[in-house]
Amino acid sequence: MNEQLFSEPRAECHLICHSNSPHLSQLFTGLWLLHTTGHIHLSQECRTANYFDNKSQPQHLRKAWQEHVLVVMNHNIRLYYDCHDSHEIDQSAANEADYYFKRSYLSAAIPHSLKAKVFPLGLTYALYSAAIDPFERQRLIAFEGDLISTLHPSRPTLENMSAPFDDDARGILFMTRAWDPFDDPDRSKEKIRERIRVNDMRACCIELLRKRFGPSCQSGFSHTAYAVKHYRSVLLHDKDSAAKENYIKLLSTHAVCVATSGLHGSIGWRMGEYVAFSKAIVSEKLNYEVPGDFKAGMNYLEFSEPQECVEAVDRLLADPALRNRMMRANHHYYHTAVKPNQLVGRTLAIGLSARSDPSKR
């Protein structure tokens, strides 16, 4: 936790949200944790005004607002969080914000006029508090109308979605999904091709990993209608293993985990989950930037082609010392940069300090 949150008077944080999207759950959880530990005083406003697709925007950005949220700190510092998968900045929101935190942060894509206020948010994934807190209850009633859907054993929580590094773990894990390129008639040809590339990269990695490592590799697509129709040969052997509670158990028992790029080239949720479980990671080259000391060779081995993926997995399996160092590095990074109170605490500290000292970016 940034020490400034301990030394400053308790910050007032007013959360303004327009959805209860899972993309925002890690932020919501981090704010709740900071509230319960007394570092901030949290209040919340759920704005349920109707939103409509902006037809002038590309299809993939028309509902991006569902992954955006605003925090007003100490009544006058506007912190804007953009957890959408793509790299595009909402310039109107950025112009009105004091600081803008972007999940898929690409420095080269930030307009020059905004570079001083746009920051990388970090690795994100779905994560909730163990029980429904009062703020989540308010969001569920405002945006979903009930509380029932969240009370499920598969609910990913701070308690069940992290683990220390484990030298006794064995095997390789690559459970993923195939995206339907044609499930939205307005999707551009470019974005259709992108989904096909993502699917084909994942399918080829599954095929080669299975061929090289056999039963020690738990890999495959979840059994969606699209995957069953187009990628039958690389489906998960056990379709029930994709259920969240089963996936969490598998995460705990496998040593090496594989990640590929997500939609719009994003760093997928799998990466954040692997770091939380202190895994040795093999990842497709990252297109976006995250804060802190997280880099290829230390936190993950990178690949560009499926055969390179297999070679990187082979290297980790053959070198226990490298594997152990990587697991320890990810354990450290999780506790300093990814754990929700740390991830959110860093952004609040920027809000408190960066205005007077831009070098603290």
C-alpha positions in Angstrom: 0.0 0.0 0.0 1.3 3.5 -0.8 2.3 5.0 2.5 0.7 8.3 1.6 -2.7 6.7 2.1 -1.6 6.0 5.7 -0.1 9.5 6.4 -2.8 11.6 4.8 -6.2 12.3 6.5 -8.7 9.7 5.4 -9.7 10.4 1.8 -13.3 11.0 0.9 -14.1 8.9 -2.3 -17.4 9.3 -4.1 -17.9 6.5 -6.6 -20.2 7.3 -9.6 -21.1 4.2 -11.7 -23.4 3.4 -14.5 -23.1 -0.4 -14.5 -22.1 -3.4 -12.4 -19.8 -4.8 -15.2 -17.4 -7.6 -14.1 -14.7 -5.5 -15.8 -15.1 -3.1 -12.9 -15.4 -5.7 -10.1 -11.7 -5.5 -9.1 -12.0 -1.7 -8.7 -15.2 -2.0 -6.7 -13.5 -4.6 -4.5 -10.4 -2.5 -4.0 -12.5 0.5 -3.0 -14.5 -1.6 -0.5 -11.4 -3.0 1.1 -9.8 0.4 1.5 -13.1 1.6 3.0 -13.2 -1.3 5.5 -9.6 -0.7 6.6 -10.3 3.0 7.2 -8.0 4.3 4.5 -10.9 6.0 2.7 -14.5 6.9 3.3 -16.5 5.6 0.4 -19.9 6.8 -0.8 -21.6 5.7 -4.1 -24.0 7.0 -6.6 -25.6 4.7 -9.2 -26.8 6.6 -12.2 -29.4 4.6 -14.1 -30.2 7.1 -16.8 -30.7 5.5 -20.2 -27.6 5.1 -22.4 -27.8 4.5 -26.1 -25.3 3.2 -28.6 -23.5 6.1 -30.3 -23.8 5.1 -34.0 -21.0 7.4 -34.9 -18.6 5.2 -32.9 -17.1 1.9 -34.1 -19.2 -1.1 -33.0 -16.6 -2.1 -30.3 -16.8 1.3 -28.6 -20.5 1.9 -28.5 -21.0 0.4 -25.1 -17.5 1.0 -23.7 -19.1 3.2 -21.1 -20.2 0.0 -19.3 -16.5 -0.5 -18.3 -15.9 3.1 -17.2 -16.3 4.5 -13.7 -15.6 7.8 -12.0 -14.3 8.5 -8.4 -14.4 12.0 -7.0 -11.8 12.2 -4.3 -11.9 14.8 -1.6 -14.8 16.5 -3.4 -12.7 18.0 -6.2 -10.2 15.4 -7.7 -11.7 13.5 -10.5 -10.2 10.0 -11.1 -11.6 8.3 -14.2 -11.2 4.5 -14.7 -11.4 2.9 -18.2 -11.4 -0.9 -18.0 -12.5 -1.5 -21.6 -10.4 -4.0 -23.5 -9.3 -1.6 -26.4 -6.6 1.0 -26.3 -8.9 4.0 -27.4 -9.2 6.8 -24.9 -12.5 8.5 -24.2 -11.2 12.0 -24.9 -14.3 13.8 -23.6 -14.0 12.0 -20.3 -10.3 12.5 -20.2 -10.6 16.2 -20.8 -12.9 16.5 -17.7 -10.9 14.2 -15.5 -7.8 15.1 -13.4 -6.4 11.6 -13.9 -7.4 8.9 -16.3 -6.5 5.2 -15.6 -6.5 3.0 -18.6 -6.6 -0.8 -18.5 -5.2 -1.3 -22.1 -2.6 1.4 -21.8 -0.6 2.1 -24.9 1.7 5.1 -24.5 2.1 5.6 -28.2 -1.7 5.9 -28.6 -2.2 8.6 -25.9 -2.8 12.1 -27.5 0.0 14.4 -26.6 -2.4 16.8 -24.8 -3.4 14.0 -22.5 -0.1 12.3 -21.7 0.3 14.1 -18.4 -3.0 12.7 -17.0 -3.3 9.2 -18.5 -1.8 6.3 -16.5 -1.7 2.5 -16.9 -4.2 0.9 -14.5 -2.6 -2.6 -14.4 -3.6 -6.3 -14.6 -7.3 -6.7 -14.1 -9.7 -9.6 -13.8 -13.1 -10.4 -12.2 -12.8 -10.3 -8.4 -15.4 -9.7 -5.7 -15.6 -9.5 -1.9 -16.5 -12.8 -0.2 -19.9 -11.5 0.8 -22.1 -8.9 -0.9 -21.1 -5.6 0.6 -23.6 -2.7 1.0 -22.2 -0.9 -2.1 -22.5 -4.0 -4.3 -26.0 -4.5 -3.0 -26.9 -1.0 -4.1 -25.4 -1.7 -7.5 -27.2 -5.0 -7.9 -30.6 -3.5 -7.1 -30.0 -0.5 -9.3 -28.6 -2.2 -12.4 -29.8 -5.8 -12.2 -32.9 -5.8 -10.0 -31.9 -8.6 -7.7 -29.1 -10.3 -5.7 -29.6 -13.9 -6.6 -27.2 -14.3 -9.5 -24.1 -13.4 -7.5 -24.5 -15.9 -4.7 -22.8 -18.8 -6.4 -19.9 -21.1 -5.4 -18.0 -20.0 -8.5 -18.0 -16.3 -7.5 -14.3 -15.3 -7.8 -13.3 -13.7 -4.5 -10.1 -12.4 -2.9 -10.1 -15.5 -0.7 -10.3 -18.1 -3.5 -8.6 -16.3 -6.3 -5.0 -16.2 -5.0 -2.5 -18.6 -3.6 1.2 -18.7 -2.6 3.8 -20.1 -5.0 3.9 -23.9 -4.8 7.0 -25.8 -5.8 5.0 -29.1 -5.7 2.6 -28.0 -8.5 3.0 -29.9 -11.7 1.6 -29.7 -15.2 0.6 -27.1 -17.8 -2.7 -25.2 -17.9 -4.3 -23.4 -20.9 -8.0 -23.2 -20.7 -9.5 -20.6 -22.9 -12.4 -19.7 -25.1 -13.2 -19.1 -28.8 -14.9 -15.8 -29.6 -17.7 -15.8 -32.1 -16.7 -13.4 -34.9 -20.2 -13.1 -36.2 -22.4 -12.6 -33.1 -22.9 -8.9 -33.9 -24.0 -7.8 -37.4 -22.4 -4.4 -36.9 -18.9 -5.7 -36.2 -16.4 -4.4 -38.7 -14.5 -6.7 -41.0 -11.3 -5.8 -39.2 -12.7 -6.9 -35.9 -14.1 -10.1 -37.4 -10.6 -10.9 -38.7 -9.1 -10.1 -35.3 -11.4 -12.6 -33.5 -10.6 -15.3 -36.1 -6.8 -14.6 -35.5 -7.2 -14.9 -31.8 -9.2 -18.1 -32.1 -6.7 -19.7 -34.5 -3.7 -18.7 -32.4 -5.3 -20.3 -29.4 -6.3 -23.4 -31.3 -2.8 -23.9 -32.7 -1.2 -23.5 -29.3 -3.6 -26.1 -27.8 -2.8 -28.6 -30.6 1.0 -28.2 -30.2 0.9 -28.3 -26.4 -1.2 -31.5 -26.4 1.1 -33.1 -29.0 4.3 -32.2 -27.0 3.1 -32.7 -23.4 0.2 -35.1 -23.6 -1.9 -35.7 -20.5 0.3 -33.4 -18.4 -1.2 -30.5 -20.3 -4.8 -29.5 -19.4 -5.8 -27.4 -22.4 -8.7 -26.7 -24.7 -11.6 -24.4 -25.5 -14.7 -24.3 -23.3 -17.7 -25.9 -24.9 -19.5 -22.9 -26.3 -21.8 -23.3 -29.3 -19.3 -21.6 -31.6 -16.3 -23.7 -30.3 -18.2 -26.9 -30.6 -19.1 -26.1 -34.2 -15.7 -24.8 -35.4 -13.0 -26.2 -33.0 -14.3 -29.6 -32.0 -10.8 -31.2 -32.0 -9.4 -28.7 -29.5 -12.3 -28.6 -27.0 -11.6 -29.3 -23.3 -11.8 -33.1 -22.8 -13.9 -32.5 -19.7 -16.4 -29.7 -20.4 -17.2 -29.3 -16.7 -13.6 -28.3 -16.0 -14.4 -24.8 -17.4 -16.8 -24.1 -14.6 -15.3 -21.4 -12.4 -15.0 -23.5 -9.2 -13.3 -26.3 -11.2 -11.0 -23.8 -12.9 -9.9 -22.3 -9.6 -9.0 -25.8 -8.3 -7.0 -26.5 -11.5 -5.1 -23.1 -11.1 -3.9 -24.3 -7.7 -2.4 -27.5 -8.9 -0.7 -26.5 -12.2 2.8 -25.0 -12.3 3.0 -23.5 -15.8 0.1 -21.5 -17.2 -0.3 -20.1 -20.8 -1.9 -16.8 -21.8 -2.7 -15.3 -25.1 -3.9 -11.8 -26.2 -7.5 -11.0 -25.6 -10.0 -9.0 -27.5 -8.5 -5.8 -29.1 -5.1 -7.1 -28.2 -5.8 -6.7 -24.5 -3.9 -8.4 -21.7 -6.6 -11.0 -20.8 -7.9 -11.7 -17.3 -6.0 -15.0 -17.3 -2.7 -13.1 -16.8 -4.0 -11.4 -13.7 -5.3 -14.7 -12.3 -2.0 -16.4 -13.0 -0.1 -13.7 -11.2 -2.5 -13.9 -8.2 -1.8 -17.7 -8.0 2.0 -17.2 -8.2 2.3 -19.2 -11.4 5.1 -19.5 -13.9 3.7 -17.9 -17.0 4.2 -18.3 -20.8 2.4 -15.4 -22.6 1.9 -14.1 -26.0 3.8 -10.8 -26.3 2.0 -8.0 -24.4 0.6 -5.2 -26.5 0.0 -2.9 -23.5 1.9 -1.6 -20.6 1.3 -2.1 -16.8 2.8 -0.2 -13.9 5.7 -1.4 -11.8 8.4 -4.0 -12.5 6.6 -6.6 -14.6 8.5 -7.8 -17.6 9.4 -10.6 -19.9 12.0 -13.0 -18.7 11.2 -12.2 -15.0 7.4 -12.5 -14.7 6.7 -14.5 -17.9 8.3 -15.9 -21.0 6.9 -14.5 -24.1 6.1 -16.0 -27.5 4.9 -14.7 -30.9 4.2 -18.1 -32.6 2.6 -21.3 -31.3 5.9 -23.2 -31.6 7.6 -20.6 -29.5 4.9 -21.2 -26.9 5.8 -24.8 -26.7 9.5 -24.1 -26.5 8.9 -21.6 -23.6 6.9 -24.1 -21.7 9.6 -26.7 -22.2 12.2 -24.3 -20.9 10.2 -23.6 -17.7 9.6 -27.3 -17.1 13.3 -28.1 -17.6 14.6 -25.3 -15.3 13.2 -25.5 -11.8 15.3 -22.6 -10.6 13.9 -20.3 -13.4 10.4 -21.5 -12.7 10.7 -20.9 -8.9 12.1 -17.4 -9.5 9.2 -16.5 -11.7 6.7 -17.8 -9.3 8.2 -15.7 -6.5 8.4 -12.7 -8.8 4.7 -13.0 -9.6 3.8 -13.6 -5.9 5.6 -10.3 -5.1 4.0 -8.4 -8.0 0.5 -9.6 -7.0 0.9 -8.3 -3.4 2.4 -5.0 -4.5 0.5 -4.1 -7.7 -2.4 -6.4 -8.5 -4.2 -7.2 -5.2 -7.2 -4.9 -5.5 -6.5 -2.6 -2.5 -3.0 -2.2 -3.9 -4.1 -1.5 -7.4 -6.7 1.0 -6.4 -4.5 2.5 -3.6 -1.8 3.3 -6.2 -4.3 5.3 -8.2 -5.6 7.2 -5.2 -2.1 8.0 -4.2 -1.5 9.5 -7.7 -4.6 11.6 -7.2 -3.2 12.9 -3.9 0.4 13.5 -5.1 0.8 13.8 -8.8 -0.9 17.2 -9.1 2.0 18.8 -7.2 4.7 16.5 -8.4 4.2 15.1 -12.0 7.4 13.1 -11.6 5.5 10.6 -9.4 3.8 9.2 -12.4 
